[in-house]
Amino acid sequence: MNLRLLLCLALLPAASLRVEACPSCDSSAPAADSTLIPAEPASVDGFTYVKTLGGISEYTLDANGLRVLVLPDRSAPVVTFMVTYHVGSRNEVSGTTGATHLLEHLMFKGTENFNRTKGNSIDQLLERVGATYNATTWLDRTNYFANLGKAHLDAYVAIESDRMRNLWLRESDRQPEMTVVRNEFEIGENSPIQALDKEINAVAYIAHPYHHPTIGWRSDIEKVSIEKLREFYNTFYWPNNATATLIGDIDVTDALALVKKHYGAIPRAPHPIPQVVTEEPAQTGPRRVTLKRAGRLGVVGIAFKTPAATHPDMPALQVLGSILTNGKNSRLYRGLTDKNLTTNVNADIGFFRDPALTTLYASLAPDVKPEDAEIALLDEVYTVKMDGVTDAEVAAAISQLMAASAYARDGAFAIASNLNEYISSGEWTLYLTLDEAIRKVTAADVKRVANQYLDEDQSTTGWFIPLSTPEIITP
């Protein structure tokens, strides 16, 4: 049995910091843990020490610019190794949308040194030793990681480093994986919120590549050539465009030596890594999109332009999202769900390298008109903007976010998965500083960001309108 779950984050948009009407949210800031061992700077030949924060130490491999994060954690006799490539659907253009995700699939097809024929492929190794492993693609990054016993770490890092530059890229592999990805695309099309989210993003962004869904447009998925995928791989898969993270039962010096052993001989990219320079132009009025297709219940989504993850207003936006949608006492739950207008409300707080969207979703109850739910949702937003929120609401939201943060640090695997999103945002230390910033948010901060960002002229509203499936009459 293949234990690897190929999570396409285009289908599971959890990399944005989602706040739902449930007891917890998906924020992943840190909490204190006595098992985390503060690391002293290690002096390892070939590495430059950068900084240490919260026990996480950053180094740079001098030979090729690979960034390395190390966090010793004695809570369990396991180690998580993760490589984050700083390339995602943000780096794609029309004709190659979905290339990052399709390449992620092909990364498991082997190299000359490690492949299924030899019996030493990455899948075979990790399944043989009972490892948990995965690969995910999102807007700003692609990552590959495994959680395994310390004794097997060397073998895994050897394979991971080898496929950074020696991957087989063959048409015979592209065709079957294309059909797998196309099936994932179709699954997403069958989810009202995911389908509506894709339409909203496509309308909200007219210039910036966040316009494209991570999984890609269907025609690009089907038609992208193996030559284009090879070009993409040769452009972005280099050590100076990656961050390696080691968390768990390992010594810092040993960890760095292991990285140097397997990555030290790989050269830097022979060309500058292309950077995204496109900036989304200012929106000059509200936008709308309507999606009609088979379904049972409608959805209303309203997306507002909000800043990048590193912006100082992000903590207040997190608290605002929690106040609006987190739990039965949230504003939208009381204003919509308690009044039988919706079955659920949630918020996606975009947490990305570039300015993104904060989207409020209302899943409609049966027979509710989308215009009625939209009016009710905007009324709640207007009330927050005009009257603000209470200190008690802020305190409750902060408590919810802190609880979710602590839960998200349950072991090396969880830490690595969440740290990955902060790495891709452009500043990994946010993983350790966001909590403290959230704790300082006040009711005045929440009202200010509500007025600044929940602006109708900077919004894109989407309706998912379900169409009844024709009844089949049998003779």
N, C-alpha and C positions, 0 to 999 in steps of 0.2 A: 504493500500500500504506500502510495506517495504521500508523505506527511507534510509536504510543503503546500501551504495555502497561498495561491497566487492572488493576493489582494490587489485588485485594480482600484486605486483610490479615486478614479473617476466615477466608479460605481458606489464607493463608500466614502463620501466627502468628510471624513472625520479628521482630516489634517487641519482643516479650519477648526477653530475652537468653538464647537457646537454647544449651545445651552438649550436643553430640552426641559419639558414639563415633567421632570422626574426627580428623585431625591439627590441626584448628582449631576455634574456636568463634565465635559471632556477637557477641561483645563488641565495642564500638566506641569505646573510649577512645582518647586521642590518642598519637601518637608524635612525636618531634622531627623537623622537616623544614626543611632549610636554605633551601628555596624559599619558605617562608612569611615574609612581610615584617612585622616588628613595626610596628604602626600607631601613629603619634602621634595624639593626639586632634585631630580636625578641627574647626575653628570654622566652622560652616555656619549661616547665618541660618535660623531656623525649627526648629532641632533642639536638643535638650538632650543633652549627652554624659553617659553613665551610667558606663561602665567599660570597660577593656580587659584581656583575659586571653589569653595565648597567641597574640597577634596578632589575636584577634577583638575588635572594638570594638562596643559597644552604644550606640545612640542612640534617642531618642524624638522622633517628629515632633510638635511642639507643637500643631499645629492639630487633631489628632484622636486622639493617643495611640498611633499605630502604632509598634510597636517594630521597630527595624532593627538587624541584625547584619551587619557588613562584615568580610571577611577577604581582603586582597590576596594573591594566589598567582601567581607568575610561572612556574610549572612548565609551563604550556601556554597558548597564546593563545586561551583560551576562558573563558567566564563561566557560572556556574550562578546562576540566580535562583530562589528558592523562597519561597512564601507558606505559612505554617503557620497554620491557623485553630484556635483553642483550643476545638474542638467535635468530639466523636466519639460513639460509641454510648453512652458514659457519660452523655450529655445527653439520651438518649431515654427514653421511657416506653412502657408497653404501648399498642399501637395505632399507634405511630410507629417501632417498632424497624426498623432498616435505613434510616431516612430520611436519615441522614447520608451513607450510601454511595450511595443512589439519587440524592441531590442531587449528589454528586460526578460521577456520570455526566452528569446534566443540565447541569452547568457547562460542558460542551463543545458545547452546542447553539447558542450564539451570543447576541449582543445586537443592538440596533438599529444600532449602529455597526460591529460586526464579526461577519460571518456568511458562510456558504458562498455565498449568492446574490450577495453583493458580491465574493466571491473573496478575502476578507481574514480568514477565520476563523482561530482559533488553530491548528487542525489544518493548514490550508493553509499558513499562514506557516511553522510549525515544520518541516513536511515539505519545503517548498520550499528551506529553508536547511540541511537536513540535521541538524537538532537532534535530540537525544535528550530525550524528555520523558515525564512520567508524572503520575499523581495517585493517592494512596492514602488509605485510611480505616482508622482503628484506634480503640481504646477512648477515647483522650484527645484525638485530633486528626484533622484532615484536611489534607493538604498537596498543593500543586500546584507543579511545578518543571520547569525545562528547562535543558539544557546546550547552549550554542550559541556561535557566534562573536561576538566583542565588537561587531562592526558591526551585528548584528541585535538587540542587547539592548533598545534604545529601543523598537523596534516590539513586542517581546514584552511588555515591562512595560506598554505602553499598553493592550494587550488584557487582560492579567492584572488591571490596576487597574479597567478598565471593567466586567469581569464580577463584581467585588466587589459592586457595587450595581445594575447595570443588566441582569442576566441575564433572558433570555426564560425563562419558566416556563409551558409550554403542555402541555395534556393530550395533544396530538398527539405530543409528544416523550416524555411519561411512559410511555405504553402500550408502545411498542417497547423502551424502556430497562428497563422492568419485566421484560419477558421475558428480556432479557439477564442481569439480576441474578438472576432466578429460576433460570436455567441455571447461574450460578455457585454458587447455593445447592445445586443438585442435584449438582454436581461435588463439593462439599464433603461431601455426604451419602455419597458413594461412597468416601471415604477413611476407613478405620477409625479412625486416630488423630484426624483432624479431627472426625469425628462423635462420638467418645468425649470429646474435649476439650470440645465444646459441652455434652454431657450433664453432665460433671463440674462445669463452671462454673455450670450452671443449678442444681445441687444445692448446691454450695459456698456460693453467695451467695443468701441468701433476701430481702435488703432492698436491697443496693447494686445499681446498674444494671450493674455488670460481669456480672451475671446474664445479660444479653441478649447473644446473639452479634452481632458487628459487622454481619454481613450481614443480620441481622434474622430474625424468625420468618416462615415462608412466608406465612401469612395476611396479615401486615402488609405484606410486600413486594407482594403482589397487590392489596391493598385501600386502601393509603394514598392519599389524594386529593391532587390537585395543589394544592388550597387549603392542606392541611397542610404540604406541602413548601414552599410560598411563605411560610407562617408561620414555618417553621423557618429558612429563608433570611433572612427579615427580622429574626429574633431574634438570629442569631449571626454573620452575615457583615458585619462592620463593622471598620474599621481598629483600633479599640481592643480588638478581640478577635483580633488577628492579629500575627504576627511575620514580617517580610520579611527574607530572608537573601540576601546577594550575596557570592559567593566566586569569585575568579579574577583574570584580568588586567584589573584596574580600579583606579583611584585612589579613595581613600576619599571625597574631596571630590566627585569626579564622580559616584560612586555615590549619595551622599546627595542631590545635586542632581537626579539622575534620579528618585529616589523621590519627592522633593518635587514635581517637575514633574507626575507622573502621579497621585500619591495625595494631594497637599496640599489639593485642593479637596473631597475626600470628607469629609463631616462625621462626627463621633463618633456612636455609636448614640444615638438619642433616648430610650433607656431603659437602665436598668442591665442588664448581661449576666447572665442567670440563673446562679446558682452551684449546684453539687450539694452539698447539705447532709446527705444520707443517709449514715449510717455503718453499716457491717455490724455487727450485734450479735455479742457474743462467742459462739463456738461451744461447746456444752456436751457434745459427744460425737462420736464418729466417725460419718461418713455414708457411704452406699454407693449405687451405681447400676449397673445391668446393662443393657447394650445388646445385643440379639440381632437380627442381620440377616444377609443373604447376605454371604459373604466366605470367604476361604481360611484366614487365620491370625488367632489371637486377639491381643488387646492388654490389658495391665494398666497402669493409670495410678493413681498415688497423689499427690494434691495436698495441700499443707500451706499454711496461712495464713502469709504472710510480709509484711514491712512495705513501705511505699512506696519508690520509687526514691531519694528524698532521705535515707532513713534511714542512719545511720552503720554499720549492720550489713550493708548491701548489698555492700561489697567482700568481706567474709568469706563471704557467701552465694555470690558468684560463684566464689570459690576452692573452696568446698565442692561446688558443682555440677560443676566441672571434675574434682575428685578422684573424684567418684562415677561420672561417665559419659564423660569425654573421653579417648578413645584406648583401646588394647588393654591398657594397664596400669591402667585405672581400676577402682575397686572393683566396680561392677556388671558391667562387662565380664568381669572375672575370675570373679566370683561367679555370673553367670548365663549369659553368652554362651559362655565357655570350657567350661561344663558342659552345653552344648547345650540350655539352657532357652529361650534367646532368640536371635533373629537380629540384634537391635540394641537398644541402650539409649540414652536421651537424657534431658536435663533441660531444662525451661523455667523460667528464673528470672524471675518476673514483675517487670517494670521499668516501673512506671506511677505516675501521680500519687497514687493512693490505694493502701492496702494491697491486696496481690494474692496470687497463688498461686505456689508453687514446685512443679512437677509432675514426678515421675519416671515415665518411660514404659518399659515392657518389651514389645517386639514378640515374640510367642511363636514358638518353633520348632514345626514340625508335631507334632501329637499331644501337646503339652505342656498339662497342665491349668492353668487360670489360678490355682487355689489354690496349686499348687506354685511357680509363678513369684512370686506375691505373698509367700509365706513366705520364699523365698530373698531377695527384694528387701528385705523388712523385717529379715531377719537381718543383711544388710550394713549397713543403716542403724543397727541396734542396736549392731553392733560399733564403728562410728564414734562413736556417742554414748557408749559405755562406755569404749573404749580410745583414742579419738582417732585422729589421723592423724600421719604422720611428717613431720619437717622436709623430707625429700627429696620427699615427695608435694606438700607446699606449694610448694616451689621449682619443681617441674616444672609444677604448675598455673599458677603465676604466669608462668612462661616461655611457656606455651601462650597464656595470655590476652594477654600483651604482644605476641606474634607476630601474633595475630589483630587486635589493636588497630592495629598498624602496617599490616597489609594493608588494613584498613578505611579507611585514609586515602590511598588511591591516587587522587589527583586531586580536583578541585573537586566533581565530581558525587558521588563517594563520601563526601566530607566532609559535604556538605549533607544527603545521605540519612541519615547516621548522626547528625549534629547535630540533625536533626529530632526524633529520639526523646528527646533530652535537653531540647529546648525544650518538648516536650509533657509531660515529667515535672514541669515547674514550675521547673527550674533548669538553664539551658543550660550553666553553668560546670562542671557535672558531667562534661561532655565532656572537659574539660581537667584535672580533678582526680581522676577515678576511678582512673586508672592509678597515680598516686602512692599512693593509699589502698590499692589492691590490693597494691602492692609491700610494704607494711608489715604485711600480714596474717601472723599466726603460726599455728602448729599449735594453740595454746591458743585463739585466736580461732575457728578452725574447729570445734573441739570444743564450744565454748560455744554458737555459733549452731546447731549440729546439735541440741544438747539443748534449746535454747530454742524452735526453730521446727519441728523434725521430730517433732511431738507428735501421737500417735495421736488424742487428743481434739480436735485441730484439723485433722483430715485428712478427705478425701473420696476414697474408693477407687472406681474404675470398672473394669468388665470389659467388653470387647468380645468377644462370643461369636459366632463365625461359624456361620451356618446353611448347610448344604449346599444347593446348587441342585438341584432334582429332575432326574433324568436324563431326557432326552427320547428316547423309543424310537420310531424310525421303522419303519414296516412294511416 
